[in-house]
Amino acid sequence: MVKNEKREKQIPKTYSKQQVLQSKQYLQKDLLDALLEEERKYTHDQVKTILENFLKREAK
């Protein structure tokens, strides 16, 4: 039981903007370069959410 509790409380890994841009997981490098902040760290879920939110926005 103790092992399961530790797994549930694991902190997701975070990555710098440069690490995200170097990742092969993301194809929209130019878009991510514009959307992500230099000094901030991101999880994969956060990057995915940022991309999805931007792509769903209505054009003006």
C-alpha positions in Angstrom: 0.0 0.0 0.0 2.8 2.5 0.8 4.3 2.0 -2.7 1.0 2.9 -4.4 0.7 6.0 -2.3 4.2 7.2 -3.4 3.3 6.6 -7.0 0.2 8.7 -6.8 2.0 11.6 -5.2 4.8 11.7 -7.9 5.4 15.2 -9.2 5.3 15.3 -13.0 8.5 16.1 -14.8 8.9 19.7 -16.0 10.8 20.9 -19.1 12.2 24.2 -20.2 11.1 25.9 -23.3 14.3 24.7 -25.1 13.8 21.1 -24.0 10.2 21.2 -25.3 11.4 22.7 -28.6 14.1 19.9 -29.0 11.6 17.2 -28.3 10.5 15.0 -31.2 7.1 14.8 -29.7 6.0 18.2 -30.9 5.7 19.1 -34.6 4.7 22.8 -34.2 8.0 24.1 -33.1 7.5 27.6 -34.4 4.2 28.0 -32.7 5.5 26.6 -29.4 8.5 29.0 -29.6 6.0 31.9 -29.8 3.7 30.6 -27.1 6.0 29.3 -24.4 7.9 31.6 -22.0 11.7 31.3 -21.6 11.9 31.3 -17.8 9.1 28.9 -17.2 9.0 25.1 -16.9 6.2 23.0 -18.5 4.8 19.5 -18.1 3.8 17.7 -21.3 0.1 18.1 -20.3 0.6 21.9 -20.0 2.2 22.1 -23.4 -0.6 20.1 -24.9 -3.2 22.3 -23.3 -1.5 25.5 -24.4 -1.4 24.2 -28.0 -5.0 23.1 -28.0 -6.2 26.3 -26.5 -4.4 28.4 -29.1 -5.6 26.2 -32.0 -9.2 26.4 -30.8 -9.3 30.2 -30.6 -11.4 32.0 -33.1 -9.6 34.1 -35.7 -10.3 37.8 -35.6 
